[in-house]
Amino acid sequence: MTQPIDFRDYEPDDLDAALTIAVQAWPEDAAVLPPSFIKAEIELYRALSTWAKVSSSASLACDKARSGCLWPYPPTFHFLLKYLVTEIRDGRKSPDADGEILLLMVDSNSRGLGIGRKLVDNFLAEAKNLGDKSVRVCTDEASNWRFYENYGFRRYSDYFDEIDSFIHKRSIRGICYLIELK
């Protein structure tokens, strides 16, 4: 029998744990970006969000926002330019939706235990309770995009992800998904 998964609200003290998980999840990004930049991204997503939870059995975060985002301080202008181009393309390729998953991370030692699924279950239930009819998520092939397909999200569009291609020094395809809430 698996242990129950308990969630609580994300707190500012969770930032260092979230950084550790982000570095595990995206080692190529972490090799290029300073920790302060990754922390700023996490904090920005949190600031734009109306919902963020972490698990006591494994740190994770999933955020809901109703607007786009802008990085607070890029390491170089070239990086900012690439980021803005990706965000503009991402916005044009994104389906219209009431809610959005901006960030979902599960500690590498806790993957495969159903924590991500349970978190998304809770998030979608809350979104539905708020009257949302659909939720989108945009990710890329360097991330665990199969999770969303296995969960039941429908692939909406693909696009060339300039920011991740720049970081990874290879072509990365971005993918947008949509799920209708019933």
VOGU-3710 file (C-alpha; in Angstrom, 3 decimals, decimal comma):
1> mtqpidfrdy> 0,000/0,000/0,000  1,364/3,402/-0,927  1,542/6,179/1,612  -0,892/9,073/1,211  0,515/12,210/-0,339  -0,055/15,370/1,659  0,162/18,833/0,127  0,554/22,266/1,643  0,858/25,776/0,247  4,204/26,789/-1,250
11> epddldaalt> 6,115/29,132/1,072  9,123/31,390/0,418  11,301/29,016/2,480  10,679/26,342/-0,188  12,726/28,237/-2,775  16,044/26,465/-2,099  14,375/23,041/-2,329  12,666/24,116/-5,557  16,051/25,231/-6,930  17,555/21,820/-6,127
21> iavqawpeda> 14,738/20,069/-7,967  15,026/22,444/-10,941  18,758/21,724/-11,215  17,993/17,970/-11,161  15,223/18,324/-13,714  17,105/20,604/-16,118  20,855/19,938/-15,753  21,681/21,467/-19,149  19,935/24,698/-18,160  21,692/24,687/-14,780
31> avlppsfika> 25,068/24,347/-16,500  24,444/27,623/-18,364  22,259/29,661/-16,022  23,362/30,928/-12,605  21,320/29,697/-9,608  20,062/33,236/-9,012  18,476/33,241/-12,473  16,738/29,892/-11,897  15,503/31,101/-8,500  14,190/34,261/-10,146
41> eielyralst> 12,267/32,157/-12,676  10,698/30,088/-9,897  9,798/33,221/-7,932  8,384/34,892/-11,032  6,147/31,923/-11,777  5,013/31,983/-8,162  4,296/35,711/-8,278  2,130/35,227/-11,379  0,271/32,315/-9,851  -2,940/31,913/-7,931
51> wakvsssasl> -2,162/28,338/-6,836  1,061/26,640/-5,701  1,473/23,514/-3,593  4,330/21,368/-2,327  4,316/17,839/-0,977  5,772/16,852/2,354  6,884/13,530/0,858  8,673/15,210/-2,066  9,115/18,860/-2,960  7,270/19,981/-6,063
61> acdkarsgcl> 5,470/22,971/-7,409  2,664/23,570/-9,874  1,493/27,063/-10,614  -1,596/28,550/-12,212  -1,467/31,924/-13,892  -3,720/33,874/-16,194  -1,087/36,031/-17,849  2,267/35,831/-19,584  5,578/36,426/-17,887  8,782/38,372/-18,323
71> wpypptfhfl> 12,154/37,468/-16,829  13,351/39,952/-14,213  17,055/39,914/-15,136  18,590/37,920/-17,968  22,318/37,083/-18,012  22,731/38,608/-21,479  20,721/40,655/-23,927  20,971/37,820/-26,448  19,360/35,526/-23,899  16,583/38,009/-23,233
81> lkylvteird> 15,964/38,389/-26,947  15,745/34,617/-27,373  13,431/34,378/-24,369  11,086/37,056/-25,664  10,950/35,480/-29,124  10,094/32,110/-27,572  7,430/33,637/-25,344  5,844/35,438/-28,298  5,812/32,243/-30,364  4,628/30,229/-27,382
91> grkspdadge> 1,737/32,661/-26,937  0,719/32,405/-30,584  0,889/28,606/-30,500  -0,858/28,266/-27,139  -4,516/27,342/-27,012  -6,912/29,706/-25,297  -7,531/28,354/-21,811  -8,812/29,555/-18,466  -5,892/28,096/-16,504  -2,284/27,190/-17,121
101> illlmvdsns> 0,312/24,958/-15,530  3,508/26,979/-15,566  5,780/24,761/-13,505  5,585/21,149/-12,358  8,610/19,576/-10,661  9,059/16,356/-8,716  12,239/15,463/-6,846  14,182/12,842/-8,835  14,132/10,436/-5,868  10,331/10,576/-5,745
111> rglgigrklv> 9,437/10,224/-9,416  7,185/7,356/-10,394  5,292/7,420/-7,084  2,224/9,215/-8,446  3,055/12,551/-6,844  2,938/14,516/-10,113  -0,365/12,913/-11,075  -1,872/13,621/-7,650  -0,698/17,221/-7,793  -2,215/17,751/-11,239
121> dnflaeaknl> -5,414/16,023/-10,045  -5,659/18,528/-7,175  -4,799/21,464/-9,403  -7,382/20,559/-12,054  -10,042/19,999/-9,379  -9,324/23,454/-7,942  -9,368/25,012/-11,424  -12,725/23,378/-12,117  -14,080/24,619/-8,771  -13,065/28,136/-9,817
131> gdksvrvctd> -15,094/27,754/-13,015  -12,251/27,037/-15,428  -13,300/25,055/-18,497  -9,817/24,192/-19,767  -6,160/24,235/-18,754  -3,082/24,454/-20,940  0,563/23,654/-20,443  3,465/24,473/-22,738  6,588/22,398/-22,310  9,358/21,088/-24,525
141> easnwrfyen> 10,925/17,833/-25,594  13,803/18,388/-23,142  11,257/18,026/-20,318  8,907/15,185/-19,393  6,283/16,014/-22,013  5,039/12,399/-22,093  3,614/12,914/-18,594  0,985/15,283/-20,019  0,089/12,955/-22,886  -0,234/9,998/-20,506
151> ygfrrysdyf> -2,346/12,132/-18,181  -4,831/12,924/-20,955  -3,805/16,372/-22,170  -4,360/16,788/-25,921  -1,438/18,021/-28,008  -2,448/21,379/-29,432  0,672/22,606/-31,245  4,412/22,260/-31,733  6,905/25,067/-32,305  10,638/25,737/-32,446
161> deidsfihkr> 11,666/26,661/-28,884  14,358/29,276/-29,321  15,265/29,659/-25,663  15,787/25,965/-24,967  17,519/25,484/-28,317  19,872/28,296/-27,316  20,558/26,773/-23,877  20,917/23,191/-25,109  22,824/24,167/-28,253  20,555/21,936/-30,338
171> sirgicylie> 17,111/22,251/-31,839  14,384/21,811/-29,219  10,713/21,488/-30,075  8,183/23,176/-27,802  4,834/21,486/-27,278  1,550/22,980/-26,065  -1,184/20,835/-24,547  -4,787/21,417/-23,559  -7,182/19,526/-21,308  -10,899/20,198/-21,115
181> lk> -12,335/20,067/-17,602  -15,544/18,081/-17,367
//
